[in-house]
Amino acid sequence: MLCDADAFAYWGGAIHRPAHELDPACDYARAMSAVDDADAAVISFGAHHEHTGLIWDLEGEGTAEIAAAADGLLLVRSRVPLGRTQAPRRRAATAPATQEIPAG
């Protein structure tokens, strides 16, 4: 999730019920529900939903790298090859700009 640093303390994360199922009202469950049909979503969180954050689904193993630019943010998903034991080398993103998805 990407949010203001001051707001992160109010992110409730995942809360499990006594039978170990995820509480559908917790921040994590609501966030995952928001990205079910999208790659990313802007969600509200906090006791009174007073904070907002951008959340996305990596759809498997990988890392998300975030870069700040004058006109916005760039999120790049770096895939980790299955079975790889060493840390992957950083490579420049090769996806064309036509594959960029405005999300928040």
C-alpha positions in Angstrom: 0.0 0.0 0.0 1.1 3.5 -0.7 -0.1 6.3 1.6 1.1 9.3 3.5 3.7 8.4 6.1 1.6 9.9 8.9 -1.4 7.8 7.9 0.4 4.5 7.9 0.1 4.1 11.6 -3.7 4.0 11.2 -3.6 1.0 8.7 -5.2 -1.9 10.5 -3.9 -4.6 8.3 -5.3 -8.2 8.6 -7.5 -9.2 11.5 -8.5 -12.8 12.0 -11.5 -14.1 13.9 -11.1 -16.9 16.5 -11.7 -19.6 13.8 -8.8 -18.1 11.8 -10.9 -16.7 9.0 -10.2 -13.1 7.9 -12.5 -10.5 9.3 -14.3 -9.0 6.3 -14.4 -5.6 8.0 -10.7 -5.3 8.5 -8.6 -3.0 6.3 -6.7 -5.8 4.5 -9.9 -7.7 3.6 -11.6 -4.5 2.3 -8.5 -3.6 0.3 -8.3 -7.1 -1.3 -12.0 -6.9 -2.2 -11.3 -3.5 -3.9 -8.6 -5.0 -6.1 -10.6 -8.1 -7.0 -11.6 -6.8 -10.4 -8.8 -4.2 -10.9 -5.0 -4.1 -10.8 -5.1 -1.3 -8.2 -7.6 0.7 -6.1 -7.7 3.7 -3.9 -9.1 2.7 -0.5 -10.0 4.4 2.7 -8.8 3.2 6.1 -8.6 4.3 9.8 -11.2 4.3 12.6 -13.4 6.6 10.6 -12.0 5.9 7.1 -10.3 9.3 7.2 -7.1 8.2 5.4 -6.6 7.0 1.9 -4.0 4.8 0.2 -3.3 3.2 -3.1 -3.3 -0.6 -3.0 -2.4 -3.1 -5.7 -2.1 -6.8 -6.1 1.2 -8.2 -7.2 -0.5 -11.4 -8.4 2.3 -13.7 -7.2 5.9 -13.4 -6.1 7.7 -10.2 -6.8 8.5 -6.8 -5.5 6.9 -3.4 -6.2 9.3 -0.5 -6.6 7.9 3.0 -6.3 9.5 6.1 -7.9 8.4 9.7 -7.5 8.3 11.9 -10.5 7.3 15.5 -11.1 3.9 14.4 -12.6 3.1 11.5 -10.4 4.3 8.1 -9.2 5.5 5.1 -11.0 4.9 1.6 -9.7 7.0 -1.1 -11.3 6.4 -4.8 -10.5 9.6 -6.8 -10.7 8.9 -10.5 -11.1 11.1 -13.0 -9.3 11.8 -16.1 -11.4 10.5 -19.3 -9.8 13.2 -21.4 -8.1 15.7 -18.5 -8.1 17.9 -18.6 -5.0 19.9 -15.4 -5.6 18.6 -11.9 -5.4 17.5 -10.8 -8.9 19.6 -8.2 -10.7 17.8 -4.9 -11.3 17.0 -4.3 -14.9 15.3 -1.4 -16.6 11.6 -1.9 -17.2 11.0 -2.8 -20.9 7.3 -2.5 -21.0 6.1 0.1 -23.5 4.2 3.2 -22.3 1.0 1.8 -23.9 0.9 -0.8 -21.1 0.9 1.8 -18.3 -2.3 1.7 -16.2 -3.4 4.9 -14.4 -4.6 3.7 -11.0 -4.9 6.5 -8.4 
